[in-house]
Amino acid sequence: MARGVAATTVRALRHRNFRLFFAGQIVSVTGTWMESVAQSWLVYRLTGSSMLLGAITFALQIPVLLFSPLGGHLADRFSRRSIIIATQAASMVIALVLSWLTLTGRVHIWVLMVMAALLGIVNAFDVPARQSFLVEMVGREDMINAIALNSTMFNLARMVGPAMAGLLVARFGEGWCFFANGISYAAVIAGLLSMRLEPFAPPARTGSALGNIRDGFRYVAATSPIRDLLLQLACLSFFGYPVTVLMPVFAGRIFGKGSQGYGLLASSIGLGACTGALLLASRRDVQGLSRWLALAGAGFSLSLAAFSACRLFPVSCALLFFAGFSMMVQVGASNTLIQSMAPEAYRGRVMSLYSMVLIGISPLGAMAAGVEAEWFGAPWTLAVGAVASAGAAGMFAWRLPRFRKAARELLPL
């Protein structure tokens, strides 16, 4: 019984190409989380400003909102593997330059802003291609499991990376975290180059890039289940994700735990998210996922509200575990449903809109949260976000019967 469940949970790994991708991503994404934690701590150490923590996240993620539609167009027109290789190589260069600037004492807040913006532009092209590339590696029959395992890998790295970064920053400084991240991109590039894929057949070119982008927007606007999922993710991104932006404030100012405490808080979210992703990976189909979404929205709101009021560090870590679990179920289930409903011809453009609402909108929320935290404090800011997230979850639950009825025309629920 247990062996059968385990085989079901990791069934996408039977595909050689996905195994190569998965192994490389574990190394690379761990490095990315190390850099993310080190960069946030460096900003906080240099400035002590929660507003600038929001600003650095804004600089990193706002390019995704601006350029993802173009990234989605390219993902539907060109080899997705080639796009990912190019974006990973560019990310490697950015990380190594940032490491050199930090280790040589040339880093300043404006330098961090510029490097974050450059990485954000790269991510705007990387995320749509990477998300839509999954089906090429495993086929439609194992796509659901591949999405969940990809999320599991991402959150395992989210759990391990911050803890490693906390130790590395405390002993050697932030620059070596940036260097480790730069080197880690070699693993995913090597995996991509080793894959055996069918020769890429370019689709027939119809219309301009702008026309294809507009066509993608029209498709999503006319497809109510995908539109509803993206709207819910937009609310989560704006009101819920600032919890990660404000972690250095809680670790340093409220709990007095320093960079290692920050690593533990971030890892608690990652452990919860990893657990949620494994739960999704154990599923064989999409039956009932819409109900999971409604319950996860309520669980995230309650966890976030409780964390905002808690002053006991171990209890706060536990609450962040549940927040991470609920967040992952929302994001992973939404990704699964969207990719299951989206036709192949629109997959890149649909996933570019997914990137926009999940990553591109969050800097607006991060900036608003940074300003609010500067004036009213981080706990109050998260409490307001919890109330807003609860409202969005309640709205989705209210619309659930209509959502399920429309979605049945696209997939079995």
C-alpha positions as CSV (number, residue, x, y, z in Angstrom):
1,M,0.0,0.0,0.0
2,A,2.7,2.5,1.1
3,R,4.9,1.5,-1.9
4,G,2.0,2.1,-4.2
5,V,1.4,5.6,-2.8
6,A,5.1,6.4,-3.1
7,A,5.2,5.2,-6.7
8,T,2.1,7.4,-7.5
9,T,3.7,10.4,-5.8
10,V,6.9,10.3,-7.8
11,R,5.6,8.8,-11.1
12,A,6.7,11.7,-13.3
13,L,10.3,10.8,-12.4
14,R,10.1,7.7,-14.6
15,H,10.7,10.2,-17.5
16,R,14.5,10.7,-18.1
17,N,14.1,14.3,-19.2
18,F,12.2,15.2,-16.1
19,R,14.7,13.5,-13.8
20,L,17.5,15.6,-15.4
21,F,15.4,18.7,-15.0
22,F,14.4,17.9,-11.4
23,A,17.9,17.2,-10.3
24,G,19.3,20.3,-11.8
25,Q,16.5,22.5,-10.4
26,I,17.0,21.2,-6.8
27,V,20.6,22.6,-6.9
28,S,19.7,25.8,-8.7
29,V,16.6,26.7,-6.8
30,T,18.4,26.1,-3.4
31,G,21.0,28.6,-4.6
32,T,18.2,31.0,-5.6
33,W,16.7,30.9,-2.1
34,M,20.1,31.3,-0.5
35,E,20.5,34.5,-2.6
36,S,17.0,35.7,-1.8
37,V,17.5,35.4,1.9
38,A,21.0,36.9,1.8
39,Q,19.9,39.8,-0.3
40,S,17.0,40.6,2.0
41,W,19.2,40.5,5.0
42,L,21.9,42.6,3.3
43,V,19.3,45.3,2.5
44,Y,18.0,45.2,6.1
45,R,21.6,45.3,7.5
46,L,22.6,48.2,5.3
47,T,19.4,50.3,5.8
48,G,17.3,48.9,8.7
49,S,14.3,49.9,6.6
50,S,11.2,47.7,6.0
51,M,10.2,50.1,3.2
52,L,13.4,49.3,1.3
53,L,12.8,45.6,1.8
54,G,9.6,46.1,0.0
55,A,11.4,48.2,-2.6
56,I,13.9,45.5,-3.4
57,T,11.2,43.0,-3.9
58,F,9.4,45.5,-6.1
59,A,12.5,45.9,-8.3
60,L,12.9,42.1,-8.6
61,Q,9.3,41.2,-9.4
62,I,7.7,44.2,-11.2
63,P,9.5,43.3,-14.5
64,V,7.5,40.0,-14.5
65,L,4.3,42.1,-14.6
66,L,5.6,44.2,-17.4
67,F,7.4,41.6,-19.6
68,S,5.7,38.3,-19.0
69,P,3.2,38.6,-21.9
70,L,6.2,38.9,-24.3
71,G,7.8,35.9,-22.5
72,G,4.5,33.9,-23.0
73,H,4.5,34.8,-26.7
74,L,8.0,33.5,-27.1
75,A,7.2,30.3,-25.2
76,D,4.5,29.6,-27.7
77,R,6.7,30.3,-30.7
78,F,10.2,29.1,-30.0
79,S,12.0,26.2,-28.3
80,R,11.2,26.4,-24.6
81,R,14.4,24.5,-23.7
82,S,16.5,27.0,-25.6
83,I,14.7,29.9,-23.8
84,I,15.3,28.3,-20.4
85,I,19.0,27.7,-21.1
86,A,19.4,31.4,-22.1
87,T,17.7,32.7,-19.0
88,Q,19.6,30.4,-16.7
89,A,22.9,31.5,-18.2
90,A,21.9,35.2,-17.8
91,S,20.9,34.5,-14.1
92,M,24.3,33.0,-13.5
93,V,26.1,36.1,-14.7
94,I,23.9,38.4,-12.6
95,A,24.5,36.3,-9.4
96,L,28.3,36.2,-10.0
97,V,28.5,39.9,-10.6
98,L,26.5,40.6,-7.5
99,S,28.9,38.3,-5.5
100,W,31.9,40.1,-6.7
101,L,30.5,43.5,-5.9
102,T,29.5,42.4,-2.4
103,L,32.8,40.6,-1.6
104,T,34.8,43.6,-2.8
105,G,32.8,46.1,-0.7
106,R,31.3,47.9,-3.8
107,V,27.7,47.0,-3.1
108,H,25.2,49.7,-2.3
109,I,21.4,49.8,-2.1
110,W,21.1,51.2,-5.7
111,V,23.4,48.4,-6.9
112,L,21.0,45.8,-5.3
113,M,18.0,47.6,-6.9
114,V,19.6,47.4,-10.4
115,M,20.7,43.8,-10.1
116,A,17.2,42.8,-8.8
117,A,15.6,44.6,-11.7
118,L,17.8,42.8,-14.2
119,L,17.1,39.4,-12.7
120,G,13.4,40.3,-12.8
121,I,13.5,40.9,-16.5
122,V,15.2,37.5,-17.0
123,N,12.5,35.8,-14.9
124,A,9.8,37.4,-17.0
125,F,11.0,35.2,-19.9
126,D,12.1,32.2,-17.8
127,V,8.9,31.4,-15.8
128,P,6.4,31.1,-18.7
129,A,8.8,28.9,-20.6
130,R,9.7,26.8,-17.6
131,Q,6.1,26.2,-16.6
132,S,4.9,25.3,-20.1
133,F,8.0,23.1,-20.7
134,L,6.8,20.5,-18.1
135,V,4.3,18.9,-20.5
136,E,7.1,18.4,-23.1
137,M,9.1,16.3,-20.6
138,V,6.4,14.0,-19.3
139,G,3.4,14.2,-21.6
140,R,-0.2,15.1,-20.6
141,E,-0.7,11.9,-18.6
142,D,1.9,12.8,-16.0
143,M,1.7,16.6,-16.2
144,I,-0.3,16.9,-12.9
145,N,2.3,14.9,-11.0
146,A,5.2,16.8,-12.7
147,I,3.7,20.2,-11.6
148,A,3.3,18.9,-8.0
149,L,6.8,17.5,-7.9
150,N,8.2,20.7,-9.3
151,S,6.5,22.5,-6.5
152,T,7.8,20.0,-4.0
153,M,11.3,20.6,-5.3
154,F,10.9,24.3,-5.2
155,N,9.7,24.2,-1.6
156,L,12.4,21.7,-0.5
157,A,14.8,24.3,-1.7
158,R,12.8,27.0,0.1
159,M,13.2,25.0,3.3
160,V,16.9,24.2,2.9
161,G,18.2,27.3,1.2
162,P,17.2,29.9,3.8
163,A,18.6,27.8,6.6
164,M,21.9,27.4,4.7
165,A,21.9,31.1,3.9
166,G,21.4,32.0,7.6
167,L,24.5,30.0,8.6
168,L,26.6,31.2,5.7
169,V,25.7,34.9,6.2
170,A,26.4,34.7,9.9
171,R,29.8,33.2,9.4
172,F,31.1,34.5,6.0
173,G,28.8,37.2,4.8
174,E,26.2,37.6,2.1
175,G,28.6,37.6,-0.9
176,W,29.4,33.9,-0.6
177,C,25.6,33.1,-0.8
178,F,25.5,35.1,-4.1
179,F,28.5,33.1,-5.4
180,A,27.0,29.8,-4.4
181,N,23.8,30.7,-6.3
182,G,25.8,31.7,-9.4
183,I,27.6,28.3,-9.5
184,S,24.4,26.4,-8.9
185,Y,22.9,27.4,-12.3
186,A,25.5,25.1,-14.0
187,A,23.5,22.1,-12.7
188,V,20.2,23.0,-14.4
189,I,22.0,24.1,-17.7
190,A,23.8,20.7,-17.8
191,G,20.6,18.9,-17.3
192,L,18.8,20.8,-20.0
193,L,21.7,20.2,-22.5
194,S,21.6,16.4,-21.7
195,M,17.9,16.0,-22.5
196,R,16.6,13.9,-25.5
197,L,13.7,15.8,-27.0
198,E,11.8,15.6,-30.2
199,P,13.1,18.1,-32.8
200,F,11.5,21.4,-32.3
201,A,8.9,22.2,-34.9
202,P,8.1,25.9,-35.0
203,P,4.3,26.7,-35.2
204,A,2.9,28.5,-38.1
205,R,3.4,32.2,-37.7
206,T,0.1,34.0,-37.6
207,G,0.0,37.7,-36.8
208,S,2.4,40.0,-34.9
209,A,3.7,39.5,-31.4
210,L,1.3,42.2,-30.1
211,G,-1.6,40.5,-31.8
212,N,-0.7,37.1,-30.3
213,I,-0.4,38.6,-26.8
214,R,-3.8,40.2,-27.2
215,D,-5.2,36.9,-28.4
216,G,-3.9,35.3,-25.2
217,F,-5.5,37.9,-23.0
218,R,-8.8,37.5,-24.9
219,Y,-8.7,33.7,-24.4
220,V,-8.3,34.0,-20.6
221,A,-10.9,36.7,-20.3
222,A,-13.4,34.5,-22.2
223,T,-12.6,31.3,-20.2
224,S,-14.2,31.9,-16.8
225,P,-12.6,29.0,-14.8
226,I,-9.1,30.1,-15.7
227,R,-10.0,33.7,-15.1
228,D,-11.4,33.0,-11.6
229,L,-8.3,31.1,-10.6
230,L,-6.0,33.9,-11.8
231,L,-8.1,36.5,-9.9
232,Q,-7.8,34.4,-6.7
233,L,-4.0,34.1,-7.2
234,A,-3.8,37.9,-7.7
235,C,-5.4,38.5,-4.3
236,L,-3.1,36.0,-2.6
237,S,-0.1,37.6,-4.3
238,F,-1.0,41.1,-3.3
239,F,-2.3,40.6,0.2
240,G,-0.6,37.3,1.3
241,Y,2.9,37.2,-0.1
242,P,4.2,40.3,1.9
243,V,4.6,37.8,4.8
244,T,7.9,36.7,3.3
245,V,9.0,40.3,2.6
246,L,8.6,41.3,6.2
247,M,10.3,38.2,7.7
248,P,13.6,40.1,8.4
249,V,11.6,42.6,10.5
250,F,10.0,39.9,12.6
251,A,13.3,38.0,13.0
252,G,15.4,41.1,13.9
253,R,13.1,43.6,15.5
254,I,10.3,41.6,17.1
255,F,11.9,38.3,18.0
256,G,15.6,39.5,18.2
257,K,16.9,36.3,16.5
258,G,19.1,37.8,13.8
259,S,19.9,36.2,10.4
260,Q,19.6,32.7,11.8
261,G,16.2,33.4,13.1
262,Y,15.2,34.8,9.7
263,G,16.4,31.6,8.1
264,L,14.3,29.5,10.5
265,L,11.2,31.5,9.9
266,A,11.6,31.3,6.1
267,S,12.4,27.6,6.3
268,S,9.2,27.0,8.3
269,I,7.1,28.5,5.4
270,G,9.1,26.3,3.1
271,L,8.6,23.1,5.1
272,G,4.8,23.7,5.2
273,A,4.8,24.4,1.4
274,C,6.8,21.3,0.7
275,T,4.3,19.2,2.7
276,G,1.4,20.7,0.7
277,A,3.2,20.0,-2.6
278,L,3.7,16.4,-1.6
279,L,0.1,16.0,-0.8
280,L,-0.8,17.3,-4.2
281,A,1.7,15.0,-5.8
282,S,0.0,12.0,-4.3
283,R,-3.2,12.8,-6.2
284,R,-4.0,10.9,-9.4
285,D,-6.4,13.4,-11.0
286,V,-7.9,16.9,-10.5
287,Q,-11.1,15.6,-8.9
288,G,-12.0,17.8,-5.9
289,L,-9.1,20.3,-6.3
290,S,-11.5,23.2,-6.4
291,R,-12.8,22.4,-2.9
292,W,-9.2,22.2,-1.7
293,L,-8.7,25.7,-3.0
294,A,-11.5,27.1,-0.9
295,L,-10.3,25.4,2.3
296,A,-6.7,26.3,1.8
297,G,-7.7,30.0,1.4
298,A,-9.4,29.9,4.7
299,G,-6.5,28.1,6.4
300,F,-3.9,30.6,5.0
301,S,-5.9,33.6,6.3
302,L,-6.3,32.2,9.8
303,S,-2.6,31.2,10.0
304,L,-1.5,34.6,8.9
305,A,-3.8,36.4,11.3
306,A,-2.5,34.3,14.2
307,F,1.2,34.8,13.3
308,S,0.7,38.6,13.2
309,A,-0.4,38.5,16.8
310,C,2.0,35.8,18.1
311,R,5.2,36.7,20.1
312,L,6.5,33.2,20.9
313,F,9.1,32.2,18.3
314,P,8.5,28.4,18.3
315,V,4.7,29.0,17.9
316,S,5.3,31.5,15.2
317,C,7.4,29.0,13.3
318,A,4.5,26.5,13.6
319,L,2.0,29.0,12.3
320,L,4.2,29.8,9.3
321,F,4.3,26.1,8.6
322,F,0.5,26.1,8.3
323,A,0.6,29.3,6.3
324,G,3.1,27.8,3.9
325,F,1.1,24.6,3.6
326,S,-2.1,26.5,2.7
327,M,-0.3,28.8,0.3
328,M,1.2,25.9,-1.6
329,V,-2.1,24.0,-1.9
330,Q,-3.7,27.2,-3.3
331,V,-0.8,27.8,-5.8
332,G,-0.2,24.2,-6.7
333,A,-3.9,23.3,-7.2
334,S,-4.4,26.5,-9.3
335,N,-1.4,25.7,-11.5
336,T,-2.6,22.1,-12.0
337,L,-6.1,23.2,-12.9
338,I,-5.0,26.0,-15.2
339,Q,-2.5,23.8,-17.1
340,S,-5.1,21.0,-17.4
341,M,-7.6,23.3,-18.9
342,A,-5.3,25.4,-21.2
343,P,-4.9,24.1,-24.8
344,E,-1.3,23.6,-26.0
345,A,-1.5,26.5,-28.5
346,Y,-2.2,28.9,-25.7
347,R,-0.1,27.3,-22.9
348,G,2.8,29.7,-22.9
349,R,0.6,32.8,-23.0
350,V,-1.7,31.4,-20.3
351,M,1.3,30.7,-18.1
352,S,2.6,34.1,-18.7
353,L,-0.6,35.5,-17.1
354,Y,-0.1,33.0,-14.3
355,S,3.4,34.5,-13.8
356,M,2.0,38.0,-13.9
357,V,-0.6,37.5,-11.2
358,L,1.6,35.2,-9.0
359,I,4.9,37.0,-9.2
360,G,4.3,40.3,-11.0
361,I,1.5,41.6,-8.7
362,S,3.3,40.7,-5.5
363,P,5.8,43.6,-5.7
364,L,2.9,46.0,-5.6
365,G,1.7,44.3,-2.4
366,A,5.3,44.2,-1.1
367,M,5.8,47.9,-1.7
368,A,2.4,48.7,-0.1
369,A,3.3,46.4,2.9
370,G,6.7,48.0,3.3
371,V,5.2,51.5,3.5
372,E,2.4,50.3,5.8
373,A,4.9,48.5,8.0
374,E,7.1,51.6,8.2
375,W,4.1,53.6,9.5
376,F,2.1,51.1,11.5
377,G,4.4,48.2,12.1
378,A,4.8,44.7,10.5
379,P,2.2,42.9,12.7
380,W,-0.6,45.3,11.9
381,T,0.4,45.0,8.2
382,L,0.1,41.2,8.2
383,A,-3.2,41.4,10.1
384,V,-4.7,43.6,7.4
385,G,-3.4,41.2,4.7
386,A,-5.0,38.3,6.6
387,V,-8.4,40.0,6.6
388,A,-8.2,40.8,2.9
389,S,-7.1,37.2,2.0
390,A,-10.1,35.9,4.0
391,G,-12.4,38.1,1.9
392,A,-10.9,36.7,-1.3
393,A,-11.2,33.1,-0.1
394,G,-14.8,33.7,0.9
395,M,-15.6,35.1,-2.5
396,F,-14.1,32.1,-4.3
397,A,-16.1,29.7,-2.0
398,W,-19.3,31.6,-2.8
399,R,-18.6,31.3,-6.5
400,L,-17.5,27.6,-6.3
401,P,-20.7,26.0,-7.7
402,R,-20.5,28.3,-10.8
403,F,-16.8,27.7,-11.1
404,R,-17.2,23.9,-11.1
405,K,-20.1,24.0,-13.6
406,A,-18.0,26.0,-16.1
407,A,-14.9,23.9,-15.5
408,R,-16.6,20.7,-16.3
409,E,-16.7,21.7,-19.9
410,L,-12.9,21.7,-19.9
411,L,-11.9,18.9,-17.6
412,P,-13.6,16.3,-15.3
413,L,-14.1,17.7,-11.8
